[in-house]
Amino acid sequence: MSSLAAPPVAPGLPWQAGLAYGLLGLPVAFAALPLYVVLPHHYASGLGLPLATVGTLLMLVRLVDAGAEPLIGRWSDRLYRRGLSAVMAVLAVAAALLGLGMAGLFFPAVATPAALAAWMVAGLLLTCLAHSLLVIAHQAWGVRLGGDGVQRSRIVAWREGAGLAGVVAASAASLAWGAAAMLGLLAPALLLGWLALWRAPQPPRQAPAPAGSGQAWMWEPLAQPAFRRLLGVFLCNGTASAIPAALMLFFADDRLGATPAQIALFLVVYFVSGALSLPLWVRVVGRAGLERAWLAGMLLAVVCFGWAAALGSGQVLAFGLVCLLTGVALGADLAVPGALLALLIERQGAQGVRDGAYLGWWNLASKLNLALAAGAALPLLQWLGYTPGSQDGAALQRLAWIYALLPCALKLVAAAALHRLLIKPSSTHQRGLP
């Protein structure tokens, strides 16, 4: 085992320590929302690329990005063995590349459709790979801080709570004031998050890699049945969440007839309610456990979000209530899965040694969620007769079904898998049954 360079974070996680660690999550999520929510609408409606083209290119780039995640995770393990100074230096470079890539994506230097498509692909590859490095290295830092289920959910909640603040800021800036304002806030936010991390609790110093570690270790997480079960639930649930994220602007704009200011408010309500619900979900974890807290969040999302399929033109107040309630459900998706993964890594003896390998596959699943959502939902909508700006009633009804009912069906599948694969075996084990 490795010797400690600093003591583990104190139980209870003082707010100063949690904020110092979590603050980098703000600019990381700040960049994620425009990439996954605003960018498809920007290129399809604003720059004129066909919807199917945008969806296909987004899917291809995200598949490439997803394929790189395990390699980035393996590199993260090596990076931590070189010390925190090396980690901080790489984070600084990745943050600079992320900012440059975002600026290029939203202000392309080309105009023809073919050149615009190539520009989008190149910009997305640069931006997504830099973003992935930031995410995995930051998550690995949190995993290495240790603790029980409640403590780990607190660590994740600080990171994801800061991320939600970044999403709210990105929503307001990009939708209400434009891409220039959004990018103007991103650069100082990245710098502030990087500086705060210097004052965060330091993870234990990592031991040198044992003999024989290498390429095989990158694949080791997939050999663990417990990890495969958790990853499967996470993938199904994440795809359910990614579909409405990719379609939200189209639904609010064409189905509801909402104004840009109202759309920005929807996003703010959704993410603020998610952030405010995080302490509630940490308490639920303390009472019911991580798995049952996650199940409750999934079922709450289905009950509330299914209502959105019946909404029509002008029903912005009702949709605001949907955003509020599903935002509360979002809190469970943010606080629980990462804590479950961290505990699993510890139980497998991988904490501080090869946690990056687990995080690489975990983030690959996250990117697959986004790839499946964009690559399937957007071309499917075009095949069903919907185009941005459409006023055809039948096409808009199909948009509502894909936006709301398909995610609910996937959420129910994820909830059933969670109960069957994680909760039921855990209960059987606690009763002492074979």
C-alpha positions as CSV (number, residue, x, y, z in Angstrom):
1,M,0.0,0.0,0.0
2,S,1.1,3.6,-0.6
3,S,2.3,5.9,2.1
4,L,0.2,9.0,2.8
5,A,1.3,12.5,1.8
6,A,-1.6,14.0,3.5
7,P,-4.3,12.6,5.9
8,P,-7.6,11.6,4.4
9,V,-10.3,14.2,4.3
10,A,-11.9,14.6,7.7
11,P,-15.3,12.9,8.2
12,G,-18.1,15.3,7.5
13,L,-16.1,17.1,4.8
14,P,-15.9,20.7,6.0
15,W,-17.5,23.1,3.5
16,Q,-14.2,24.8,2.8
17,A,-12.6,21.5,1.8
18,G,-15.6,20.4,-0.2
19,L,-15.8,23.7,-2.1
20,A,-12.0,23.8,-2.8
21,Y,-12.3,20.3,-4.3
22,G,-15.6,20.7,-6.1
23,L,-15.1,24.1,-7.6
24,L,-13.4,22.8,-10.7
25,G,-16.6,21.0,-11.5
26,L,-18.2,24.4,-12.3
27,P,-16.2,25.3,-15.5
28,V,-16.1,21.6,-16.5
29,A,-19.9,21.4,-16.5
30,F,-20.1,25.0,-17.8
31,A,-18.4,23.7,-21.0
32,A,-20.4,20.5,-21.1
33,L,-23.9,22.0,-21.4
34,P,-23.1,24.1,-24.5
35,L,-21.5,21.0,-26.1
36,Y,-24.4,18.6,-25.5
37,V,-27.4,20.9,-25.4
38,V,-26.7,24.2,-27.2
39,L,-24.3,23.1,-30.0
40,P,-26.7,20.8,-31.9
41,H,-29.3,23.5,-32.0
42,H,-26.7,26.1,-32.9
43,Y,-25.4,24.1,-35.9
44,A,-28.8,22.9,-37.1
45,S,-30.9,26.0,-36.6
46,G,-28.3,28.8,-36.6
47,L,-25.7,27.6,-39.2
48,G,-28.0,25.5,-41.4
49,L,-26.5,22.0,-41.2
50,P,-29.2,19.3,-41.7
51,L,-30.4,17.8,-38.5
52,A,-29.4,14.2,-39.5
53,T,-25.9,15.4,-40.4
54,V,-25.5,17.1,-37.1
55,G,-26.7,14.1,-35.2
56,T,-24.5,11.6,-37.1
57,L,-21.4,13.8,-36.7
58,L,-22.0,14.2,-33.0
59,M,-22.5,10.5,-32.6
60,L,-19.2,9.7,-34.5
61,V,-17.2,12.2,-32.6
62,R,-18.6,11.0,-29.2
63,L,-17.8,7.4,-30.1
64,V,-14.2,8.4,-30.9
65,D,-14.1,10.4,-27.6
66,A,-15.7,7.5,-25.7
67,G,-13.1,5.1,-27.1
68,A,-10.3,7.3,-25.8
69,E,-11.7,7.3,-22.2
70,P,-10.1,4.1,-21.0
71,L,-6.7,5.3,-22.4
72,I,-7.1,8.6,-20.6
73,G,-8.0,6.8,-17.4
74,R,-4.9,4.6,-17.7
75,W,-2.8,7.8,-18.3
76,S,-4.5,9.4,-15.2
77,D,-3.2,6.5,-13.1
78,R,0.3,7.1,-14.4
79,L,-0.1,10.9,-13.9
80,Y,-0.9,10.5,-10.2
81,R,2.1,8.4,-9.7
82,R,4.2,11.4,-10.8
83,G,2.8,13.5,-8.0
84,L,0.2,16.3,-7.7
85,S,2.4,18.9,-9.3
86,A,2.3,16.9,-12.5
87,V,-1.5,16.5,-12.2
88,M,-2.0,20.3,-11.8
89,A,0.3,21.1,-14.7
90,V,-1.7,18.7,-17.0
91,L,-5.0,20.1,-15.8
92,A,-3.8,23.6,-16.7
93,V,-2.9,22.6,-20.3
94,A,-6.2,20.7,-20.6
95,A,-8.2,23.8,-19.4
96,A,-6.5,26.0,-21.9
97,L,-7.2,23.6,-24.8
98,L,-10.8,23.3,-23.7
99,G,-11.3,27.1,-23.8
100,L,-9.7,27.4,-27.2
101,G,-11.8,24.5,-28.6
102,M,-15.0,26.0,-27.3
103,A,-14.2,29.4,-28.9
104,G,-13.6,27.7,-32.3
105,L,-16.8,25.7,-32.2
106,F,-19.1,28.6,-31.6
107,F,-17.2,31.0,-33.9
108,P,-16.2,28.9,-36.9
109,A,-13.9,30.4,-39.5
110,V,-15.7,28.7,-42.4
111,A,-19.1,28.9,-43.9
112,T,-19.7,26.2,-46.6
113,P,-21.6,23.1,-45.4
114,A,-18.8,20.7,-46.0
115,A,-16.2,22.9,-44.4
116,L,-18.5,23.6,-41.5
117,A,-19.1,19.9,-40.9
118,A,-15.3,19.3,-40.9
119,W,-14.7,22.3,-38.6
120,M,-17.3,20.9,-36.2
121,V,-15.7,17.5,-36.1
122,A,-12.2,18.8,-35.5
123,G,-13.3,21.3,-32.9
124,L,-15.3,18.7,-31.1
125,L,-12.5,16.2,-31.0
126,L,-10.1,18.7,-29.5
127,T,-12.7,20.1,-27.0
128,C,-14.1,16.7,-25.9
129,L,-10.6,15.1,-25.4
130,A,-9.5,18.1,-23.2
131,H,-12.8,17.9,-21.4
132,S,-12.4,14.2,-20.8
133,L,-9.0,14.6,-19.3
134,L,-10.2,17.3,-16.9
135,V,-13.2,15.2,-15.8
136,I,-11.3,11.9,-15.2
137,A,-8.4,13.6,-13.3
138,H,-10.8,15.5,-11.2
139,Q,-13.0,12.5,-10.5
140,A,-9.9,10.4,-9.6
141,W,-8.9,13.1,-7.0
142,G,-12.2,12.7,-5.3
143,V,-12.2,8.9,-5.4
144,R,-8.8,8.8,-3.7
145,L,-10.1,10.9,-0.7
146,G,-11.9,7.8,0.6
147,G,-14.7,7.5,3.1
148,D,-17.9,5.5,3.6
149,G,-21.0,5.7,1.4
150,V,-22.3,8.9,3.0
151,Q,-18.9,10.6,2.9
152,R,-18.3,9.7,-0.7
153,S,-21.8,11.0,-1.6
154,R,-20.8,14.3,0.0
155,I,-17.6,14.5,-2.0
156,V,-19.5,13.7,-5.2
157,A,-22.3,16.2,-4.2
158,W,-19.7,19.1,-3.9
159,R,-18.3,18.3,-7.3
160,E,-21.7,17.9,-9.0
161,G,-23.3,20.8,-7.1
162,A,-20.5,23.1,-8.4
163,G,-21.2,21.5,-11.8
164,L,-24.8,22.4,-11.6
165,A,-23.9,26.0,-10.8
166,G,-21.8,26.0,-13.9
167,V,-24.6,24.6,-16.0
168,V,-27.0,27.3,-14.7
169,A,-24.4,30.0,-15.6
170,A,-23.8,28.5,-19.0
171,S,-27.6,28.3,-19.6
172,A,-28.1,31.9,-18.7
173,A,-25.1,33.2,-20.6
174,S,-25.5,31.2,-23.9
175,L,-29.2,31.4,-24.2
176,A,-29.9,34.9,-22.9
177,W,-26.7,36.8,-23.9
178,G,-25.1,34.6,-26.6
179,A,-22.0,32.5,-27.1
180,A,-19.6,35.4,-26.6
181,A,-20.8,36.0,-23.1
182,M,-20.7,32.3,-22.3
183,L,-17.1,32.0,-23.5
184,G,-16.2,35.2,-21.6
185,L,-17.2,33.6,-18.4
186,L,-15.6,30.2,-19.1
187,A,-11.9,31.3,-19.0
188,P,-12.0,32.9,-15.5
189,A,-14.1,30.1,-14.2
190,L,-11.5,27.5,-15.4
191,L,-8.7,29.6,-13.7
192,L,-10.6,29.9,-10.5
193,G,-11.4,26.2,-10.3
194,W,-7.8,25.3,-11.0
195,L,-6.5,27.7,-8.3
196,A,-9.0,26.4,-5.7
197,L,-7.8,22.8,-6.3
198,W,-4.4,23.7,-4.8
199,R,-6.2,24.3,-1.5
200,A,-8.3,21.1,-1.7
201,P,-7.6,18.0,0.6
202,Q,-4.8,16.1,-1.0
203,P,-5.4,12.4,-1.9
204,P,-2.9,9.8,-0.5
205,R,0.4,9.5,-2.3
206,Q,0.2,6.7,-4.8
207,A,2.6,3.8,-4.7
208,P,4.7,2.8,-7.7
209,A,2.8,0.5,-10.1
210,P,3.2,-3.2,-9.2
211,A,5.1,-5.4,-11.5
212,G,3.1,-6.7,-14.4
213,S,0.7,-3.7,-14.5
214,G,0.1,-2.3,-17.9
215,Q,-2.3,-2.8,-20.8
216,A,-4.1,-5.7,-19.0
217,W,-4.9,-3.4,-16.1
218,M,-6.9,-1.1,-18.4
219,W,-9.3,-4.1,-19.1
220,E,-9.4,-5.4,-15.6
221,P,-12.5,-3.4,-14.5
222,L,-14.6,-5.2,-17.2
223,A,-13.6,-8.5,-15.7
224,Q,-15.4,-7.6,-12.5
225,P,-19.0,-8.7,-12.5
226,A,-20.0,-6.0,-9.9
227,F,-18.6,-3.3,-12.1
228,R,-20.3,-4.6,-15.2
229,R,-23.6,-4.6,-13.4
230,L,-23.2,-1.1,-12.1
231,L,-22.0,0.1,-15.5
232,G,-25.0,-1.4,-17.3
233,V,-27.5,0.4,-15.0
234,F,-25.5,3.6,-15.4
235,L,-25.5,3.3,-19.2
236,C,-29.3,2.7,-19.5
237,N,-30.2,5.4,-17.1
238,G,-27.7,7.9,-18.6
239,T,-29.1,7.3,-22.1
240,A,-32.6,8.1,-20.8
241,S,-31.3,11.4,-19.4
242,A,-29.3,12.3,-22.5
243,I,-32.2,12.1,-25.0
244,P,-34.2,15.0,-23.5
245,A,-31.0,17.0,-23.1
246,A,-30.3,16.7,-26.8
247,L,-33.9,17.6,-27.7
248,M,-34.9,20.1,-25.0
249,L,-34.3,23.2,-27.1
250,F,-36.3,21.8,-30.1
251,F,-39.1,20.8,-27.8
252,A,-39.3,24.1,-25.9
253,D,-38.9,26.2,-29.1
254,D,-41.3,24.4,-31.5
255,R,-43.7,22.4,-29.3
256,L,-44.2,24.9,-26.5
257,G,-43.5,28.1,-28.4
258,A,-41.2,29.3,-25.6
259,T,-39.1,32.5,-25.9
260,P,-35.3,32.3,-25.4
261,A,-35.7,33.9,-22.0
262,Q,-38.2,31.3,-20.9
263,I,-36.0,28.5,-22.2
264,A,-33.1,29.8,-20.2
265,L,-35.4,30.0,-17.2
266,F,-36.4,26.3,-17.7
267,L,-32.8,25.3,-17.6
268,V,-32.1,27.4,-14.5
269,V,-35.1,25.9,-12.7
270,Y,-34.1,22.4,-13.6
271,F,-30.5,22.7,-12.5
272,V,-31.0,24.9,-9.5
273,S,-33.6,22.4,-8.1
274,G,-31.1,19.6,-8.8
275,A,-28.4,21.5,-6.9
276,L,-30.7,22.3,-3.9
277,S,-31.8,18.7,-3.7
278,L,-28.3,17.3,-3.3
279,P,-28.3,17.6,0.6
280,L,-31.7,15.9,0.6
281,W,-30.3,12.9,-1.4
282,V,-27.3,12.7,0.9
283,R,-29.7,12.3,3.8
284,V,-31.7,9.7,1.8
285,V,-28.5,7.8,1.3
286,G,-27.8,7.9,5.0
287,R,-31.3,6.3,5.7
288,A,-31.9,4.0,2.8
289,G,-28.5,3.4,1.2
290,L,-27.0,4.4,-2.1
291,E,-28.9,1.9,-4.3
292,R,-32.4,2.6,-3.0
293,A,-31.8,6.3,-3.1
294,W,-30.9,6.0,-6.8
295,L,-34.0,3.9,-7.4
296,A,-36.2,6.5,-5.8
297,G,-34.7,9.2,-8.0
298,M,-35.4,7.1,-11.2
299,L,-39.0,6.5,-10.3
300,L,-39.6,10.2,-9.4
301,A,-38.2,11.2,-12.8
302,V,-40.6,8.8,-14.6
303,V,-43.6,10.0,-12.7
304,C,-42.9,13.7,-13.3
305,F,-41.4,13.6,-16.8
306,G,-44.1,11.5,-18.4
307,W,-46.4,14.5,-18.0
308,A,-44.3,16.5,-20.5
309,A,-45.5,14.4,-23.4
310,A,-49.0,15.8,-23.1
311,L,-47.9,19.5,-23.0
312,G,-48.6,21.7,-26.0
313,S,-48.2,25.2,-27.3
314,G,-48.2,27.9,-24.6
315,Q,-48.0,25.6,-21.6
316,V,-44.8,27.0,-20.3
317,L,-45.8,27.2,-16.7
318,A,-46.7,23.5,-16.6
319,F,-43.3,22.7,-18.2
320,G,-41.6,24.9,-15.6
321,L,-43.1,22.7,-12.9
322,V,-41.9,19.6,-14.8
323,C,-38.4,21.1,-14.8
324,L,-38.6,21.8,-11.1
325,L,-39.7,18.2,-10.1
326,T,-37.4,16.4,-12.5
327,G,-34.6,18.6,-11.3
328,V,-35.1,17.1,-7.8
329,A,-34.8,13.7,-9.4
330,L,-31.6,14.8,-11.1
331,G,-30.0,15.2,-7.7
332,A,-30.1,11.4,-7.2
333,D,-28.4,10.8,-10.6
334,L,-25.6,13.2,-9.7
335,A,-25.0,12.2,-6.0
336,V,-25.4,8.4,-6.1
337,P,-23.8,6.7,-9.1
338,G,-20.4,8.3,-8.6
339,A,-20.4,7.3,-4.9
340,L,-21.3,3.7,-5.8
341,L,-18.4,3.6,-8.2
342,A,-16.0,5.0,-5.6
343,L,-17.0,2.4,-3.1
344,L,-16.7,-0.4,-5.7
345,I,-13.2,0.8,-6.6
346,E,-12.2,0.7,-2.9
347,R,-13.7,-2.8,-2.5
348,Q,-11.8,-4.1,-5.5
349,G,-8.5,-2.8,-4.0
350,A,-8.0,-0.4,-6.8
351,Q,-8.3,2.9,-4.9
352,G,-5.1,4.9,-5.4
353,V,-3.7,2.3,-7.7
354,R,-5.8,2.0,-10.8
355,D,-8.9,4.0,-10.2
356,G,-8.3,5.8,-13.4
357,A,-9.0,2.5,-15.3
358,Y,-12.4,2.3,-13.7
359,L,-13.1,6.0,-14.3
360,G,-12.1,5.6,-18.0
361,W,-14.7,3.0,-18.6
362,W,-17.3,4.9,-16.6
363,N,-16.8,8.0,-18.7
364,L,-16.8,5.9,-21.8
365,A,-20.4,4.9,-20.8
366,S,-21.2,8.6,-20.2
367,K,-20.1,9.5,-23.7
368,L,-21.9,6.5,-25.2
369,N,-25.1,7.9,-23.6
370,L,-24.6,11.2,-25.4
371,A,-23.6,9.5,-28.6
372,L,-26.7,7.2,-28.6
373,A,-29.0,10.1,-27.8
374,A,-27.7,12.4,-30.6
375,G,-27.0,9.6,-33.1
376,A,-30.4,7.9,-32.7
377,A,-32.9,10.6,-31.6
378,L,-32.0,13.4,-34.1
379,P,-32.1,11.2,-37.2
380,L,-35.2,9.4,-35.9
381,L,-37.0,12.7,-35.6
382,Q,-36.0,13.7,-39.1
383,W,-37.2,10.3,-40.4
384,L,-40.6,10.9,-38.5
385,G,-41.1,14.2,-40.3
386,Y,-39.8,16.7,-37.9
387,T,-37.5,19.5,-38.9
388,P,-36.4,22.5,-36.7
389,G,-39.1,25.2,-36.9
390,S,-41.8,22.8,-38.0
391,Q,-45.4,23.7,-37.2
392,D,-46.9,20.4,-38.3
393,G,-49.0,19.0,-35.5
394,A,-48.2,15.3,-36.2
395,A,-44.5,16.0,-36.3
396,L,-44.6,18.0,-33.1
397,Q,-46.5,15.2,-31.4
398,R,-43.8,12.8,-32.4
399,L,-41.2,15.2,-31.1
400,A,-43.0,15.1,-27.7
401,W,-43.1,11.3,-27.6
402,I,-39.4,11.0,-28.4
403,Y,-38.5,13.8,-26.0
404,A,-40.5,12.5,-23.0
405,L,-41.9,9.0,-23.4
406,L,-38.8,7.2,-24.8
407,P,-36.7,8.5,-21.8
408,C,-39.4,7.3,-19.4
409,A,-39.3,3.8,-20.9
410,L,-35.5,3.6,-20.6
411,K,-35.7,4.9,-17.0
412,L,-38.1,2.1,-16.1
413,V,-35.7,-0.4,-17.7
414,A,-32.8,1.1,-15.7
415,A,-34.9,1.0,-12.5
416,A,-35.7,-2.7,-13.0
417,A,-32.1,-3.5,-13.7
418,L,-31.0,-1.6,-10.6
419,H,-33.4,-3.6,-8.4
420,R,-32.6,-6.9,-10.1
421,L,-28.8,-6.5,-10.3
422,L,-27.8,-4.4,-7.3
423,I,-30.5,-4.1,-4.7
424,K,-31.8,-7.7,-4.6
425,P,-28.4,-9.3,-4.5
426,S,-27.3,-6.8,-1.7
427,S,-30.4,-7.6,0.3
428,T,-29.9,-11.4,-0.1
429,H,-26.3,-11.0,1.1
430,Q,-27.3,-8.9,4.1
431,R,-29.7,-11.7,5.2
432,G,-26.9,-14.1,5.0
433,L,-28.3,-16.1,2.2
434,P,-26.1,-17.7,-0.5
